[in-house]
Amino acid sequence: MPKNAPAAGQPAAALIDERIASLGDWRGQRLAALRQLILAADPGIVEEWKWSNPVWSCDGILCTGETYKQVVKMTFPKGASLPDPAGLFNSSLDGAVRRAIDVREGDTMDTGALQALIRAAIAANRKRP
């Protein structure tokens, strides 16, 4: 975890703000941009802080936002069951349930496709018994 890592006990939004600021490089900028896209996908999305990472939920977890040295990773716990016609999933493809998107420095993202994926994850969460 970065030296200036967020401290537990704060509201999730504040912890996410601190994580973004603590990165101080392209990863923080990318995580901030992804956060904005995720939140814009549906007004019911809630920010949480779990496993020392940002988590976005709506009737269940949609995705996490993990940061590593070379990638910002969005992990979708139900990704294997989601339609991905734009082929955004590029990591954890062998898993039976989850899928992830690894975003590297300089990568471009199809924002419309990402928001469609977020909305599909919301629909999947709402279908559960």
Number of C-alpha atoms within 10 A of each C-alpha: 11 8 7 11 16 21 11 11 9 11 11 20 14 15 22 26 15 16 24 22 17 17 19 10 11 16 24 20 14 20 24 18 11 19 17 11 16 25 17 13 17 14 9 12 19 18 22 17 20 12 8 16 17 24 22 23 20 20 16 16 20 27 24 22 22 18 22 11 8 12 16 21 21 23 22 25 17 18 26 18 15 18 12 15 10 12 11 17 21 12 16 17 14 9 11 11 14 19 23 23 21 19 21 16 12 8 8 8 11 11 12 12 15 21 18 18 24 27 18 18 26 21 15 17 17 12 9 8 4
